[in-house]
């Protein structure tokens, strides 16, 4: 039996959290009226936002703090081959203090991208600016993992007044190089060959298999598009334009991204600091989610102080 709870009740709760708890939210109260209007129907089952480029963004929204508070918003941008569900390890603690917005990237998860979508970092940044408009958010704390971190850097540089703080987890600034495979990003061989290095030696077989299946389900058109993005990736000119206080997170023993590589670009971001966690996983936002959250909460608190 499924219960229904109003967002004006004891909890503010997003669709993703509700599903995990076995509770369905009232669809008319999933988000701002403008967001529901742009989704095409006031009774939409799936929380989606249509932006100017024709992208239909599916998103998850979570806040489980005191219902009379107005929490600060956090925009969470996942990496390639994934969806907003990737932040599952961050939600339980982060959502107690912040309004978490976890959209699926255009073409990934349950979001769509038109055939003429412009596969560039500036266009991704524009899409998320329009997403915040639809959610009636002037500015947010922005968190990005892997290529989602590259998008977050572009967003912070292009929209400095909309970026309160910036957190980058395992983010690349140039085309990622994977010595173990010559396959392109999201091709089955690439997904298979790099997965253990991504999730680390501590990841279970079930977790690795889950990630392989999720990434292999990517739409072929999206795979072609995201390869254009990674092939053209060069954020060196963007780094000095990032004005927000920035926390860069990486792992000490990742075979896919060295600490030295991250340190070189982190030092070019004006108000930034580097956090190195003990792990051999490239995807530190997943492998070390709880440690990441602890440090991110402290970082945001410090910057506000």
Buried (B, 14 or more C-beta within 10 A) or exposed (E): EEEEBEBEEEBBBBBBBBEBEEBBBEBEBBBBEEBBBBBEEEEBEEBBBBBEBEBBBBBBBBBBBEEEEEBBBBBBBBBBBBBBBBBBBBBBBBBBBBBBBBBBBBBBBBBBBEEEBBBBBBBBBBBBBBBBBBBEBEBBBBBBBBBBBBBBBBBBBBBEEBBBBBBBBBBBBBEBEBEBEEBBBBBEEBBBBBBBBBBBEEBEEEBBEEBBEBBBEBEEBBBEBBBEBBEEBEBEEBBEBBBBBBBBBBBEBBBBBBBEBBEEBBEBBEEBBBBBBEBBBBBBBBBBBEBBBEBBBEBBEEBEE
